[in-house]
Amino acid sequence: MKMLHKTLIALATGSLLTVGAQAAITYGNGYTGQPYVGVKAGQFDLDVDDADDPTAYGVYAGYNFDPNFGIEVEYVGSDDADYRGGDIDAKTYGAYGTYRYAFPNTNGLYAKGKLGIAKTELEADYDAGSFSYSESSDDTGVAGGIGLGYSVNPDFSVEAEYDILDSDVDLWTIGAHLKF
């Protein structure tokens, strides 16, 4: 990962962690907003000929304005997967508005939807005998996802998600986050 990306992730995570200390904003309905940070892992589903799908791993953070609506940012990267005698990897950066629907009488089960903007980068390196070639592409556009989550307790939740990042890249993940 490039140094700039690491620095931006560290700054964003640190900023969101400090928001937690001052996040006790009580809204008119009695709800107090709630920030959270989490990790996720899964698999990219690439629509690229002759490429294996890489394993995904990432971090995310968000803020729930009320029990239903919030915002979320995420970074998800991958390992190197086989591609034509070389490898391919994927990265995505996203910012989303989120909606959660708590199922009645389930003690913590909820559905989650998100819609926003994501930048997806693919980078491939491969060899064809004595010839080596590198290629990369990136796309920024509307992205979204759906998921199912479970609040284990008021401060900890687990989620499974399916995201559509662009026309050639989907993402399946399982994640967990801590709320402040």
Secondary structure in CASP SS format (residue, H / E / C, confidence):
PFRMAT SS
TARGET T0000
AUTHOR 0000-0000-0000
METHOD secondary structure of the structure
MODEL  1
M C 1.00
K C 1.00
M H 1.00
L H 1.00
H H 1.00
K H 1.00
T H 1.00
L H 1.00
I H 1.00
A H 1.00
L H 1.00
A H 1.00
T H 1.00
G H 1.00
S H 1.00
L H 1.00
L H 1.00
T H 1.00
V H 1.00
G H 1.00
A H 1.00
Q C 1.00
A C 1.00
A C 1.00
I C 1.00
T E 1.00
Y C 1.00
G C 1.00
N C 1.00
G C 1.00
Y C 1.00
T E 1.00
G C 1.00
Q E 1.00
P E 1.00
Y E 1.00
V E 1.00
G E 1.00
V E 1.00
K E 1.00
A E 1.00
G E 1.00
Q E 1.00
F E 1.00
D E 1.00
L E 1.00
D C 1.00
V C 1.00
D C 1.00
D C 1.00
A E 1.00
D C 1.00
D C 1.00
P C 1.00
T E 1.00
A E 1.00
Y E 1.00
G E 1.00
V E 1.00
Y E 1.00
A E 1.00
G E 1.00
Y E 1.00
N E 1.00
F C 1.00
D C 1.00
P C 1.00
N C 1.00
F E 1.00
G E 1.00
I E 1.00
E E 1.00
V E 1.00
E E 1.00
Y E 1.00
V E 1.00
G E 1.00
S E 1.00
D C 1.00
D C 1.00
A E 1.00
D E 1.00
Y E 1.00
R C 1.00
G C 1.00
G E 1.00
D E 1.00
I E 1.00
D E 1.00
A E 1.00
K E 1.00
T E 1.00
Y E 1.00
G E 1.00
A E 1.00
Y E 1.00
G E 1.00
T E 1.00
Y E 1.00
R E 1.00
Y E 1.00
A E 1.00
F C 1.00
P C 1.00
N C 1.00
T C 1.00
N C 1.00
G C 1.00
L E 1.00
Y E 1.00
A E 1.00
K E 1.00
G E 1.00
K E 1.00
L E 1.00
G E 1.00
I E 1.00
A E 1.00
K E 1.00
T E 1.00
E E 1.00
L E 1.00
E E 1.00
A E 1.00
D E 1.00
Y E 1.00
D E 1.00
A E 1.00
G C 1.00
S C 1.00
F E 1.00
S E 1.00
Y E 1.00
S E 1.00
E E 1.00
S E 1.00
S E 1.00
D E 1.00
D E 1.00
T E 1.00
G E 1.00
V E 1.00
A E 1.00
G E 1.00
G E 1.00
I E 1.00
G E 1.00
L E 1.00
G E 1.00
Y E 1.00
S E 1.00
V E 1.00
N E 1.00
P C 1.00
D C 1.00
F E 1.00
S E 1.00
V E 1.00
E E 1.00
A E 1.00
E E 1.00
Y E 1.00
D E 1.00
I E 1.00
L E 1.00
D E 1.00
S C 1.00
D C 1.00
V E 1.00
D E 1.00
L E 1.00
W E 1.00
T E 1.00
I E 1.00
G E 1.00
A E 1.00
H E 1.00
L E 1.00
K E 1.00
F C 1.00
END
